[in-house]
Every structure is written in C-alpha cells, then in structure tokens.
Amino acid sequence: MEIKKLFIPGPTYVHPDVLAKMGTPMIGHRTKEASELQRNITRKMQQLMFTENKIVLSTSSGTGLMEGAIRSATQKKAIVFSVGAFGKRWYELARLNGIDADLHEEISGHATLPETVEGYLKTGKYDTVAITHNETSVGIMNPVEAIAIVMKKYPEVVWMLDCVSSLGGAKIEVDRLGVDICITSSQKALALPPGLSLASVSQKAIDRFLLM
Ligand SMILES: Cc1ncc(COP(=O)(O)O)c(C=O)c1O
C-alpha cells in the first residue's frame, strides 16, 4: 500500500498503536463498557483542558460543534472576531442558522486585541463572543490571557473559543480563563483520525441553551 505523508495542518500523523486499536472488534455502544470508555475520555479531556466543566463528544468535525455552540448559546446577538477563514466560518454558521451576529474582521496579519473585544462588549448589544484561539489559515494565535481579563468584566456573556488547531499543542486553562465553550477536533494536536470533536461546556452556557 502506498504510504501518504500529509503536509497539512490536520489530519495529522496517527500513531500506529491508535490505528491498530481501531482494528479491534466492536463493543456495543449501549454497554457498560462503552459508558466507561466515555467516562474515561471525559476525565482525560477535563485534565487536558484544565476544567471541571462538562465534556461534549460530537460525531461531527469541529465545525459541527462551532455551529451548535453559536446557534444554541446566542439569544440576543453574537459578536464574532475573525483573523482568518475559521473566524469568518463562525459568522457564516451564525447567519446560515438565522442567528443575529456581527463580524469584526481584523486587518490581515493582526491578532484580536482585548481592547477591540471590550469596545464591542461595552455596547451591551451582545450575549455571545466567538474567538479563534489559533487561526490555522494565517498562523495567528490570539492573546487569550489578555482577552480573558476583559471577558471577566462581562460575566453575563458566553465566551466560545475555537481551539481546533491548538488544544493539546498549546496549554489552555479553560476554568482559569473563564472560557464557556472550548471546542476542539480529533484530527489536529490530539493526533486522532477526523470525525470526532469535543468541547467543554460551562454551566452558564448550559443554562443559556435551556432558555432557547
Ligand atoms: C482553527 C480551526 N477552526 C475550525 C476548523 C474546522 O474544524 P473541522 O475541520 O474539524 O471541522 C479548523 C480546521 O482546520 C481550524 O483549523
């Protein structure tokens, strides 16, 4: 068989041990064994994300959870900060779902600054903020530590962070930063095959979903 080497940001290299495990016989998806497997994944993801928040596993790629998050958490209006293609995707997902959203596109090559975020939030118009942690399309990592200081001044706003190409490669302390929905995909730094995405979800975000 021809071995393909991928020189793309993801899917990344999957270790042969992982591929071999995928070739083992199925277990029932409604068995205790499957529940235990899911509990283990949850525990490990909570450790990796430095969070006590609930973990959601989705049989979609990360885009599915981005769509679910902006659609389910926005009651009033979302503000999407984009520094490249994946930031803009979040805005497009909002629009396609009929969710009211504004888009702030940064000048090409520049990161989202905390003062820009604050400028929008202090208008009081928004109840969700969507930010890309690492914008794969241009190679920009946004300053989440500084942005977190601003977000803490607006505790009623739900903060969603796209960590698809960073989580597992960069340290993201979800609880300390106060990120409400932290989304990642299996095929990047987690070095698993594509088709699964994971998110931590705060109680504040869950309460918002229940209002919808
Ligand atoms: C920063 C970022 N966000 C979102 C996505 C979309 O993720 P997925 O391909 O898992 O839907 C990608 C994929 O490359 C990405 O790099």
PDBQT file of the ligand as one rigid body, heavy atoms in Angstrom, charges set to zero:
ROOT
HETATM    1  C1  LIG A 301      -8.899  26.965  13.706  1.00  0.00    +0.000 C 
HETATM    2  C2  LIG A 301      -9.828  25.988  13.074  1.00  0.00    +0.000 A 
HETATM    3  N1  LIG A 301     -11.125  26.078  13.366  1.00  0.00    +0.000 NA
HETATM    4  C3  LIG A 301     -12.016  25.224  12.849  1.00  0.00    +0.000 A 
HETATM    5  C4  LIG A 301     -11.629  24.246  11.971  1.00  0.00    +0.000 A 
HETATM    6  C5  LIG A 301     -12.652  23.327  11.425  1.00  0.00    +0.000 C 
HETATM    7  O1  LIG A 301     -12.506  22.083  12.058  1.00  0.00    +0.000 OA
HETATM    8  P1  LIG A 301     -13.042  20.750  11.410  1.00  0.00    +0.000 P 
HETATM    9  O2  LIG A 301     -12.267  20.538  10.147  1.00  0.00    +0.000 OA
HETATM   10  O3  LIG A 301     -12.773  19.721  12.469  1.00  0.00    +0.000 OA
HETATM   11  O4  LIG A 301     -14.491  20.948  11.148  1.00  0.00    +0.000 OA
HETATM   12  C6  LIG A 301     -10.283  24.110  11.620  1.00  0.00    +0.000 A 
HETATM   13  C7  LIG A 301      -9.863  23.085  10.685  1.00  0.00    +0.000 C 
HETATM   14  O5  LIG A 301      -8.800  23.115  10.128  1.00  0.00    +0.000 OA
HETATM   15  C8  LIG A 301      -9.359  25.003  12.205  1.00  0.00    +0.000 A 
HETATM   16  O6  LIG A 301      -8.069  24.918  11.928  1.00  0.00    +0.000 OA
ENDROOT
TORSDOF 0
